[in-house]
Amino acid sequence: MRKPASMRGLEDLGRVRLSPNFFLRDFLYSEIAGFHGIANIPTDPDLAITAGRHLCTELLEPLQRTFGRVAVRSGYRSAEVTAFGNARKQGASVKANAAYHVWDLRDSQGRMGAAACVVIPWFADRYERGADWRCLAWWIHDHLLFEHLQFFPKLCAFNIQWCESADRRIDSFIRPKGCLTKPGMANYEGNHAEWYEGFPVLVQPQ
């Protein structure tokens, strides 16, 4: 598929279904792009679609089946939008975001990947009442094969990345800040069920 060069082409691209509950259009909105009038359109739609389908099918759909609605805060960002934001200290570089928010670029290791920043309202309500972000982090760690999670204070939103590897690193800007776990750390292996007692059981596809 070519990069859309018309409004109709962009509409058709947005209609591409990535998984039962997610369409590509769900991930194309960018506040920085909208405010500054920059088109947020993949240069390589086929790569973006393939990576996005993995993200949705393997990570977002299981979360939505289990916890209810997953609200997408931010998804795909073009290299142009990413560079624009980085120049204004509003995000990481294109290189750092390749195979992350820039779905249509492979990373420095040649891997395909895609990430989205999402909120799970089921947990956001509990977080507002004092729940520890690590409860959700460890549930995801123990149940899903992701590459990276990164948590943020507002609404306990988090970046979740699918990649052709699945190293399951977790970082946070919520206290305790920093790296919660990554391969090689003592807490990486094993079961962490004591953290998420009372959480729903992972709902498998029918």
C-alpha contacts under 8 A as a table, 3 or more apart, distances in Angstrom:
res1	aa1	res2	aa2	distance
1	M	44	D	7.68
1	M	45	P	6.06
1	M	46	D	5.88
2	R	43	T	7.72
2	R	44	D	7.00
2	R	45	P	6.63
3	K	41	I	7.33
3	K	42	P	6.39
3	K	43	T	5.29
3	K	44	D	6.38
3	K	45	P	6.16
4	P	7	M	7.66
4	P	9	G	4.81
4	P	10	L	5.34
4	P	13	L	7.45
4	P	41	I	7.63
5	A	9	G	6.40
5	A	10	L	7.47
6	S	9	G	5.09
6	S	10	L	6.31
7	M	10	L	5.08
7	M	11	E	6.18
8	R	11	E	5.02
8	R	12	D	6.20
9	G	12	D	5.07
9	G	13	L	6.21
10	L	13	L	4.98
10	L	14	G	6.18
10	L	41	I	7.97
11	E	14	G	5.11
11	E	15	R	6.41
12	D	15	R	5.17
12	D	16	V	6.91
13	L	16	V	5.54
13	L	24	L	7.08
13	L	25	R	7.50
14	G	23	F	6.66
14	G	24	L	5.00
14	G	25	R	4.07
14	G	26	D	7.78
14	G	28	L	7.85
15	R	23	F	6.14
15	R	24	L	6.52
15	R	25	R	6.53
16	V	23	F	5.69
16	V	24	L	5.62
16	V	25	R	7.72
16	V	49	I	7.92
17	R	20	P	7.31
17	R	22	F	6.22
17	R	23	F	4.32
17	R	24	L	6.29
18	L	21	N	7.89
18	L	22	F	5.60
18	L	23	F	5.22
18	L	24	L	6.28
18	L	49	I	6.98
18	L	52	G	6.43
18	L	53	R	4.59
18	L	56	C	6.49
18	L	57	T	7.52
19	S	22	F	5.27
19	S	23	F	7.00
19	S	53	R	6.27
19	S	56	C	5.96
19	S	57	T	5.65
19	S	61	E	7.51
20	P	61	E	7.83
21	N	61	E	7.24
22	F	26	D	6.66
22	F	56	C	6.91
23	F	26	D	5.59
23	F	27	F	7.69
24	L	27	F	5.61
24	L	28	L	6.76
24	L	49	I	7.41
24	L	52	G	7.68
25	R	28	L	5.24
25	R	29	Y	7.43
26	D	29	Y	7.06
26	D	72	V	7.21
26	D	75	G	7.89
27	F	72	V	7.16
27	F	74	S	6.40
27	F	75	G	4.47
27	F	76	Y	5.45
27	F	116	A	7.70
28	L	40	N	6.44
28	L	41	I	7.28
28	L	74	S	7.95
28	L	75	G	6.54
28	L	76	Y	5.62
28	L	77	R	7.21
29	Y	33	A	7.84
29	Y	34	G	7.55
29	Y	40	N	7.44
29	Y	74	S	7.05
29	Y	75	G	7.59
29	Y	76	Y	7.88
30	S	33	A	5.12
30	S	34	G	5.97
30	S	40	N	7.13
30	S	74	S	6.58
30	S	75	G	7.93
30	S	77	R	7.13
31	E	34	G	5.06
31	E	35	F	5.94
32	I	35	F	5.23
32	I	36	H	6.08
32	I	81	V	7.56
32	I	85	G	7.25
33	A	36	H	5.35
33	A	37	G	5.59
33	A	38	I	4.63
33	A	39	A	6.45
33	A	40	N	6.41
33	A	81	V	6.19
34	G	37	G	5.12
34	G	38	I	6.41
34	G	39	A	7.81
35	F	38	I	7.99
38	I	81	V	6.78
39	A	81	V	7.81
40	N	76	Y	7.94
40	N	77	R	6.18
40	N	78	S	5.40
40	N	80	E	7.83
40	N	81	V	6.56
41	I	77	R	7.79
41	I	78	S	6.07
42	P	45	P	5.21
42	P	48	A	6.76
42	P	77	R	7.99
42	P	78	S	5.87
42	P	103	W	7.91
42	P	104	D	6.28
43	T	78	S	7.66
43	T	104	D	6.85
44	D	47	L	5.65
44	D	48	A	6.42
44	D	104	D	5.42
45	P	48	A	5.01
45	P	49	I	5.93
45	P	104	D	6.81
46	D	49	I	5.13
46	D	50	T	6.16
46	D	104	D	7.87
47	L	50	T	5.18
47	L	51	A	6.13
47	L	103	W	7.04
47	L	104	D	5.14
47	L	105	L	7.68
47	L	112	M	7.91
48	A	51	A	5.30
48	A	52	G	5.85
48	A	103	W	4.78
48	A	104	D	4.52
48	A	114	A	7.74
49	I	52	G	5.00
49	I	53	R	6.02
50	T	53	R	5.24
50	T	54	H	6.62
51	A	54	H	5.30
51	A	55	L	6.39
51	A	103	W	6.38
51	A	104	D	7.90
51	A	112	M	6.33
51	A	113	G	5.37
51	A	114	A	5.48
51	A	162	W	7.85
51	A	163	C	7.96
52	G	55	L	4.98
52	G	56	C	6.11
52	G	103	W	7.17
52	G	113	G	7.81
52	G	114	A	5.84
52	G	115	A	7.99
53	R	56	C	5.19
53	R	57	T	5.79
54	H	57	T	5.23
54	H	58	E	5.61
54	H	59	L	7.67
54	H	114	A	7.96
54	H	162	W	6.81
55	L	58	E	5.67
55	L	59	L	5.52
55	L	60	L	6.50
55	L	113	G	7.87
55	L	114	A	6.12
55	L	115	A	6.87
55	L	161	Q	6.98
55	L	162	W	5.17
56	C	59	L	5.59
56	C	60	L	4.65
56	C	61	E	5.69
57	T	60	L	6.38
57	T	61	E	5.43
57	T	62	P	7.50
58	E	61	E	6.59
58	E	62	P	6.75
58	E	144	L	7.67
58	E	145	L	7.67
58	E	162	W	7.87
59	L	62	P	5.66
59	L	63	L	6.41
59	L	144	L	6.66
59	L	145	L	7.59
59	L	146	F	7.22
59	L	160	I	7.99
59	L	162	W	7.33
60	L	63	L	5.11
60	L	64	Q	6.14
60	L	70	V	7.23
61	E	64	Q	5.05
61	E	65	R	6.01
62	P	65	R	5.13
62	P	66	T	6.15
62	P	202	L	7.16
62	P	203	V	6.71
62	P	204	Q	7.11
62	P	205	P	7.83
63	L	66	T	5.24
63	L	67	F	5.83
63	L	68	G	7.37
63	L	70	V	7.11
63	L	202	L	7.97
64	Q	67	F	5.34
64	Q	68	G	4.69
64	Q	69	R	5.29
64	Q	70	V	5.54
65	R	68	G	5.92
65	R	202	L	7.87
65	R	203	V	5.80
65	R	204	Q	7.71
65	R	205	P	7.97
66	T	200	P	6.51
66	T	201	V	6.95
66	T	202	L	5.52
66	T	203	V	5.11
67	F	70	V	7.85
67	F	120	I	7.19
67	F	122	W	6.16
67	F	200	P	7.20
68	G	120	I	7.67
68	G	121	P	7.93
68	G	122	W	7.00
69	R	120	I	6.66
69	R	121	P	7.01
70	V	118	V	6.53
70	V	119	V	6.01
70	V	120	I	5.05
70	V	121	P	7.14
71	A	118	V	5.46
71	A	119	V	5.09
71	A	120	I	6.29
71	A	121	P	7.46
72	V	75	G	7.01
72	V	116	A	6.99
72	V	117	C	6.18
72	V	118	V	4.52
72	V	119	V	6.56
73	R	116	A	7.47
73	R	117	C	5.31
73	R	118	V	5.20
73	R	119	V	7.00
74	S	116	A	5.61
74	S	117	C	4.94
74	S	118	V	6.97
75	G	101	H	6.12
75	G	115	A	6.31
75	G	116	A	4.14
75	G	117	C	6.15
76	Y	101	H	5.06
76	Y	102	V	5.87
76	Y	103	W	6.17
76	Y	114	A	7.72
76	Y	115	A	7.46
76	Y	116	A	7.09
77	R	81	V	6.06
77	R	82	T	6.13
77	R	101	H	5.41
77	R	102	V	5.20
77	R	103	W	7.51
78	S	81	V	5.19
78	S	82	T	6.08
78	S	101	H	7.89
78	S	102	V	5.62
78	S	103	W	7.93
78	S	104	D	7.87
79	A	82	T	4.99
79	A	83	A	6.00
79	A	94	V	5.83
79	A	102	V	6.23
80	E	83	A	5.25
80	E	84	F	6.14
81	V	84	F	5.07
81	V	85	G	6.19
82	T	85	G	5.22
82	T	86	N	6.06
82	T	91	G	7.05
82	T	92	A	7.31
82	T	93	S	6.55
82	T	94	V	5.83
82	T	97	N	7.83
82	T	102	V	7.74
83	A	86	N	5.04
83	A	87	A	6.13
83	A	93	S	6.11
83	A	94	V	5.92
84	F	87	A	5.36
84	F	88	R	6.72
85	G	88	R	5.19
85	G	89	K	6.27
85	G	90	Q	4.72
85	G	91	G	5.64
85	G	92	A	7.82
86	N	89	K	4.89
86	N	90	Q	5.30
86	N	91	G	4.85
86	N	92	A	5.43
86	N	93	S	5.55
87	A	90	Q	7.43
89	K	92	A	7.73
92	A	96	A	6.15
92	A	97	N	6.55
93	S	96	A	5.20
93	S	97	N	6.16
94	V	97	N	4.99
94	V	98	A	5.96
94	V	102	V	7.33
95	K	98	A	5.40
95	K	107	D	7.24
95	K	108	S	7.68
96	A	100	Y	7.79
96	A	107	D	7.92
97	N	100	Y	4.81
97	N	101	H	5.44
97	N	102	V	5.60
97	N	107	D	7.94
98	A	101	H	6.71
98	A	102	V	4.98
98	A	103	W	6.67
98	A	104	D	7.60
98	A	105	L	5.10
98	A	106	R	5.65
98	A	107	D	4.88
98	A	108	S	7.89
98	A	113	G	7.77
99	A	102	V	5.65
99	A	103	W	5.05
99	A	104	D	7.00
99	A	105	L	5.65
99	A	106	R	5.08
99	A	107	D	5.32
99	A	111	R	6.97
99	A	112	M	5.40
99	A	113	G	3.95
99	A	114	A	5.23
99	A	115	A	7.59
99	A	163	C	7.21
100	Y	103	W	6.02
100	Y	113	G	5.76
100	Y	114	A	4.64
100	Y	115	A	4.82
100	Y	116	A	7.95
100	Y	161	Q	6.37
101	H	114	A	5.95
101	H	115	A	5.25
101	H	116	A	6.69
102	V	105	L	5.93
102	V	114	A	7.05
103	W	106	R	7.59
103	W	112	M	7.60
103	W	113	G	6.11
103	W	114	A	4.91
103	W	115	A	7.52
105	L	112	M	7.33
106	R	109	Q	7.59
106	R	110	G	5.21
106	R	111	R	5.22
106	R	112	M	4.95
106	R	113	G	6.98
107	D	110	G	5.22
107	D	111	R	5.43
107	D	112	M	6.84
107	D	113	G	7.88
108	S	111	R	7.44
111	R	163	C	6.90
111	R	164	E	5.87
111	R	165	S	7.88
112	M	163	C	5.92
112	M	164	E	5.94
113	G	161	Q	7.05
113	G	162	W	5.52
113	G	163	C	4.13
113	G	164	E	6.48
114	A	161	Q	5.65
114	A	162	W	5.50
114	A	163	C	6.58
115	A	159	N	6.50
115	A	160	I	5.40
115	A	161	Q	4.02
115	A	162	W	6.19
116	A	159	N	5.48
116	A	160	I	5.70
116	A	161	Q	6.70
117	C	157	A	6.56
117	C	158	F	5.28
117	C	159	N	4.14
117	C	160	I	6.40
118	V	157	A	5.51
118	V	158	F	5.62
118	V	159	N	6.42
118	V	160	I	7.60
119	V	124	A	7.04
119	V	155	L	6.73
119	V	156	C	6.75
119	V	157	A	4.62
119	V	158	F	6.68
120	I	123	F	5.53
120	I	124	A	6.00
120	I	157	A	7.50
121	P	124	A	4.72
121	P	125	D	6.12
122	W	125	D	5.89
122	W	126	R	7.04
123	F	126	R	5.05
123	F	127	Y	5.99
123	F	136	L	7.56
123	F	156	C	7.96
124	A	127	Y	4.92
124	A	128	E	6.14
124	A	155	L	5.34
124	A	156	C	5.99
124	A	157	A	8.00
125	D	128	E	5.21
125	D	129	R	6.60
126	R	129	R	5.07
126	R	130	G	6.48
126	R	131	A	5.41
127	Y	130	G	5.03
127	Y	131	A	4.31
127	Y	132	D	6.48
127	Y	133	W	6.89
127	Y	155	L	7.42
127	Y	156	C	6.87
128	E	131	A	7.04
128	E	155	L	7.48
131	A	135	C	7.59
132	D	135	C	5.77
132	D	136	L	7.90
133	W	136	L	5.72
133	W	137	A	6.40
133	W	151	F	7.75
133	W	156	C	6.79
133	W	174	I	7.63
134	R	137	A	4.70
134	R	138	W	5.89
134	R	195	W	7.33
135	C	138	W	5.50
135	C	139	W	6.31
135	C	195	W	5.02
135	C	196	Y	5.00
136	L	139	W	5.05
136	L	140	I	6.23
136	L	196	Y	6.95
137	A	140	I	5.33
137	A	141	H	6.12
137	A	149	L	7.77
137	A	170	I	7.40
138	W	141	H	4.80
138	W	142	D	6.06
138	W	192	H	6.23
138	W	193	A	7.78
138	W	195	W	6.84
138	W	196	Y	7.31
139	W	142	D	5.31
139	W	143	H	6.22
139	W	192	H	7.51
139	W	193	A	7.33
139	W	195	W	7.75
139	W	196	Y	6.24
140	I	143	H	5.22
140	I	144	L	5.54
141	H	144	L	5.99
141	H	145	L	7.43
141	H	146	F	7.80
141	H	168	R	6.63
142	D	191	N	6.60
142	D	192	H	7.04
143	H	202	L	7.29
145	L	162	W	7.74
145	L	166	A	5.64
145	L	168	R	6.85
146	F	149	L	7.63
146	F	160	I	7.10
146	F	161	Q	5.90
146	F	162	W	5.09
146	F	163	C	6.99
146	F	166	A	5.11
146	F	167	D	6.96
146	F	168	R	5.38
147	E	160	I	7.66
147	E	161	Q	5.40
147	E	162	W	5.43
147	E	163	C	5.67
147	E	165	S	6.46
147	E	166	A	4.36
147	E	167	D	4.98
147	E	168	R	4.70
147	E	169	R	6.33
148	H	159	N	7.50
148	H	160	I	5.84
148	H	161	Q	5.13
148	H	162	W	7.42
148	H	166	A	7.98
148	H	167	D	7.26
148	H	168	R	5.47
148	H	169	R	4.91
148	H	170	I	5.86
148	H	171	D	7.88
149	L	158	F	6.51
149	L	159	N	5.36
149	L	160	I	4.75
149	L	161	Q	6.59
149	L	168	R	7.41
149	L	169	R	6.37
149	L	170	I	4.72
149	L	171	D	6.18
150	Q	158	F	5.22
150	Q	159	N	5.00
150	Q	160	I	6.89
150	Q	170	I	5.89
150	Q	171	D	4.70
150	Q	172	S	5.14
150	Q	173	F	7.59
151	F	156	C	6.28
151	F	157	A	5.94
151	F	158	F	4.21
151	F	159	N	6.53
151	F	171	D	6.51
151	F	172	S	4.48
151	F	173	F	5.96
151	F	174	I	6.63
152	F	155	L	7.57
152	F	156	C	5.45
152	F	157	A	5.37
152	F	158	F	5.84
152	F	172	S	6.36
152	F	173	F	5.26
152	F	174	I	5.89
153	P	156	C	5.24
153	P	157	A	7.07
153	P	173	F	6.56
153	P	174	I	5.29
154	K	157	A	6.28
162	W	165	S	7.98
162	W	166	A	7.36
163	C	166	A	6.33
167	D	182	K	7.05
167	D	183	P	6.53
168	R	181	T	7.90
168	R	182	K	6.26
168	R	183	P	7.41
169	R	179	C	7.62
169	R	180	L	7.75
169	R	181	T	5.73
169	R	182	K	4.32
169	R	183	P	7.10
170	I	179	C	5.84
170	I	180	L	5.43
170	I	181	T	5.47
170	I	182	K	6.53
171	D	177	K	7.38
171	D	178	G	5.36
171	D	179	C	4.29
171	D	180	L	5.70
171	D	181	T	7.47
172	S	175	R	7.41
172	S	176	P	7.52
172	S	177	K	5.19
172	S	178	G	5.36
172	S	179	C	6.54
172	S	180	L	7.37
173	F	176	P	7.77
173	F	177	K	5.03
173	F	178	G	6.68
174	I	177	K	5.29
179	C	182	K	7.38
181	T	185	M	6.16
181	T	187	N	6.52
181	T	188	Y	5.71
182	K	185	M	5.83
182	K	188	Y	6.12
183	P	188	Y	6.14
184	G	188	Y	6.93
185	M	188	Y	5.47
186	A	189	E	7.07
187	N	190	G	7.58
192	H	195	W	5.88
192	H	196	Y	7.61
193	A	196	Y	5.43
193	A	197	E	6.26
194	E	197	E	5.71
196	Y	199	F	5.56
